[in-house]
Every structure is written in C-alpha cells, then in structure tokens.
Amino acid sequence: MEKNPAASKSSKVSIEKITESIRKNRDQWINELLKESSLMLFLEEHYNTVAISRVKLEFLMRDLKELQNSSIDLVHYSALITQMKEANISIPVANHPLFLNELKSIVKKYGF
C-alpha cells in the first residue's frame, strides 16, 4: 500500500507554528518584566542591582515593549527552531536560555 505524503506532512509541526510559539513564550517573559517589581527582581538576580534611576527604568521598559512588538530574530532562535522541528514539538521549553540571552542583550545596553 502506498503512503499518503499529504497525511505524513500534516503530522509535522510547521516552522510557522514553531516560530509563533517561540514568540508567544518570549512575549510572556517580557509581559512579566514589564511589571516594575519583576524587572527589578530580574536585575537583582542577574546583575546584583537593587536600584536604578527612573530614566534608565523608563528606557529599559521602552526597549522591552519594542522587543515585544517585534518579530522574533530567526537567527538568534535558529538552534531552538531546529531542535523543535527535529523533535516535532510546537511548545518550547519555557525557560530556554535563548529567551534569557535575548533579554540580557537589551539590559546590557544600559551598563548592567
């Protein structure tokens, strides 16, 4: 009996679904950090910083909002996309290091 190629394709997770899932997960991280208390906790945990100026805080929040409104960086997330595609899964590990690395790249701009 011949296999139906269309049927086997439908069981594979699409790149679009994977990238959308990664973006959704990233945006959840950002939503949490847009709460001032969560952002300060993040800075304390990762940068031993307990206080920052109001201006720096506002710029950091603005950059996080811009990141949230942008599409995901496919080059940055390529390893995760490939891993998810090979495993045929559509939901990334919630605390994958690539999410943290992207957030840290935003924070580094402000001298942390």
C-alpha positions as a Markdown table, in Angstrom:
| # | Residue | x | y | z |
|---|---|---|---|---|
| 1 | Met | 0.0 | 0.0 | 0.0 |
| 2 | Glu | 1.3 | 3.5 | -0.9 |
| 3 | Lys | 1.7 | 6.0 | 1.8 |
| 4 | Asn | -0.2 | 9.3 | 1.5 |
| 5 | Pro | 2.5 | 12.1 | 1.6 |
| 6 | Ala | -0.1 | 14.7 | 2.5 |
| 7 | Ala | -1.1 | 12.7 | 5.6 |
| 8 | Ser | 2.5 | 12.5 | 6.8 |
| 9 | Lys | 3.1 | 16.2 | 6.2 |
| 10 | Ser | 0.1 | 17.1 | 8.3 |
| 11 | Ser | 1.6 | 15.4 | 11.4 |
| 12 | Lys | 4.7 | 17.5 | 11.2 |
| 13 | Val | 4.9 | 20.8 | 13.1 |
| 14 | Ser | 5.3 | 23.7 | 10.8 |
| 15 | Ile | 8.0 | 26.3 | 11.1 |
| 16 | Glu | 5.3 | 29.0 | 11.4 |
| 17 | Lys | 3.7 | 27.2 | 14.3 |
| 18 | Ile | 7.1 | 26.8 | 16.0 |
| 19 | Thr | 8.1 | 30.5 | 15.5 |
| 20 | Glu | 4.7 | 31.7 | 16.7 |
| 21 | Ser | 5.1 | 29.5 | 19.8 |
| 22 | Ile | 8.6 | 30.9 | 20.5 |
| 23 | Arg | 7.3 | 34.4 | 20.1 |
| 24 | Lys | 4.4 | 33.8 | 22.4 |
| 25 | Asn | 6.7 | 32.4 | 25.1 |
| 26 | Arg | 9.2 | 35.3 | 24.7 |
| 27 | Asp | 6.3 | 37.8 | 25.0 |
| 28 | Gln | 5.1 | 36.1 | 28.2 |
| 29 | Trp | 8.6 | 36.7 | 29.6 |
| 30 | Ile | 8.5 | 40.3 | 28.5 |
| 31 | Asn | 5.0 | 40.8 | 29.9 |
| 32 | Glu | 6.3 | 39.7 | 33.3 |
| 33 | Leu | 9.3 | 42.0 | 33.1 |
| 34 | Leu | 7.1 | 45.0 | 32.2 |
| 35 | Lys | 6.0 | 44.9 | 35.8 |
| 36 | Glu | 8.4 | 47.1 | 37.6 |
| 37 | Ser | 8.8 | 44.7 | 40.6 |
| 38 | Ser | 9.6 | 41.8 | 38.3 |
| 39 | Leu | 12.1 | 43.8 | 36.3 |
| 40 | Met | 13.8 | 44.9 | 39.5 |
| 41 | Leu | 13.9 | 41.3 | 40.7 |
| 42 | Phe | 15.4 | 40.2 | 37.3 |
| 43 | Leu | 18.1 | 42.9 | 37.6 |
| 44 | Glu | 18.9 | 41.9 | 41.2 |
| 45 | Glu | 19.1 | 38.2 | 40.3 |
| 46 | His | 21.2 | 38.5 | 37.2 |
| 47 | Tyr | 23.1 | 41.8 | 37.8 |
| 48 | Asn | 23.2 | 42.3 | 41.5 |
| 49 | Thr | 21.4 | 45.6 | 41.0 |
| 50 | Val | 18.8 | 46.7 | 43.5 |
| 51 | Ala | 18.1 | 50.2 | 42.3 |
| 52 | Ile | 18.3 | 52.1 | 39.0 |
| 53 | Ser | 17.4 | 55.6 | 38.0 |
| 54 | Arg | 13.8 | 56.4 | 36.9 |
| 55 | Val | 15.1 | 57.4 | 33.5 |
| 56 | Lys | 17.1 | 54.2 | 33.0 |
| 57 | Leu | 14.0 | 52.3 | 34.1 |
| 58 | Glu | 11.8 | 54.1 | 31.6 |
| 59 | Phe | 14.2 | 53.5 | 28.7 |
| 60 | Leu | 14.5 | 49.8 | 29.6 |
| 61 | Met | 10.8 | 49.4 | 29.7 |
| 62 | Arg | 10.5 | 51.1 | 26.3 |
| 63 | Asp | 13.1 | 48.7 | 24.8 |
| 64 | Leu | 11.2 | 45.7 | 26.3 |
| 65 | Lys | 8.0 | 47.0 | 24.7 |
| 66 | Glu | 9.7 | 47.4 | 21.4 |
| 67 | Leu | 11.1 | 43.9 | 21.6 |
| 68 | Gln | 7.7 | 42.6 | 22.4 |
| 69 | Asn | 6.2 | 44.3 | 19.3 |
| 70 | Ser | 8.9 | 42.9 | 17.0 |
| 71 | Ser | 9.0 | 39.6 | 15.3 |
| 72 | Ile | 11.5 | 37.0 | 16.7 |
| 73 | Asp | 15.1 | 37.0 | 15.5 |
| 74 | Leu | 15.2 | 33.8 | 13.4 |
| 75 | Val | 19.0 | 33.8 | 13.5 |
| 76 | His | 19.1 | 34.1 | 17.3 |
| 77 | Tyr | 16.5 | 31.3 | 17.7 |
| 78 | Ser | 17.6 | 29.1 | 14.9 |
| 79 | Ala | 19.1 | 26.4 | 17.2 |
| 80 | Leu | 15.8 | 26.2 | 19.1 |
| 81 | Ile | 13.7 | 26.2 | 15.9 |
| 82 | Thr | 15.8 | 23.3 | 14.6 |
| 83 | Gln | 15.6 | 21.4 | 17.8 |
| 84 | Met | 11.8 | 21.8 | 18.0 |
| 85 | Lys | 11.5 | 20.9 | 14.3 |
| 86 | Glu | 13.6 | 17.7 | 14.7 |
| 87 | Ala | 11.6 | 16.7 | 17.8 |
| 88 | Asn | 8.3 | 17.6 | 16.1 |
| 89 | Ile | 7.2 | 19.8 | 19.0 |
| 90 | Ser | 5.5 | 23.1 | 18.9 |
| 91 | Ile | 6.0 | 24.3 | 22.5 |
| 92 | Pro | 9.5 | 25.5 | 23.6 |
| 93 | Val | 11.0 | 24.9 | 27.0 |
| 94 | Ala | 9.6 | 27.8 | 29.0 |
| 95 | Asn | 12.9 | 28.9 | 30.4 |
| 96 | His | 15.1 | 28.2 | 27.4 |
| 97 | Pro | 18.5 | 30.0 | 27.7 |
| 98 | Leu | 17.9 | 31.8 | 24.3 |
| 99 | Phe | 15.0 | 33.8 | 25.9 |
| 100 | Leu | 17.3 | 34.9 | 28.7 |
| 101 | Asn | 20.1 | 35.8 | 26.3 |
| 102 | Glu | 17.8 | 38.0 | 24.3 |
| 103 | Leu | 16.6 | 39.8 | 27.4 |
| 104 | Lys | 20.1 | 40.2 | 28.6 |
| 105 | Ser | 21.2 | 41.8 | 25.3 |
| 106 | Ile | 18.6 | 44.5 | 25.9 |
| 107 | Val | 19.6 | 45.1 | 29.5 |
| 108 | Lys | 23.4 | 45.2 | 28.6 |
| 109 | Lys | 22.8 | 48.4 | 26.6 |
| 110 | Tyr | 22.3 | 50.2 | 29.9 |
| 111 | Gly | 25.6 | 49.2 | 31.5 |
| 112 | Phe | 24.5 | 46.3 | 33.6 |
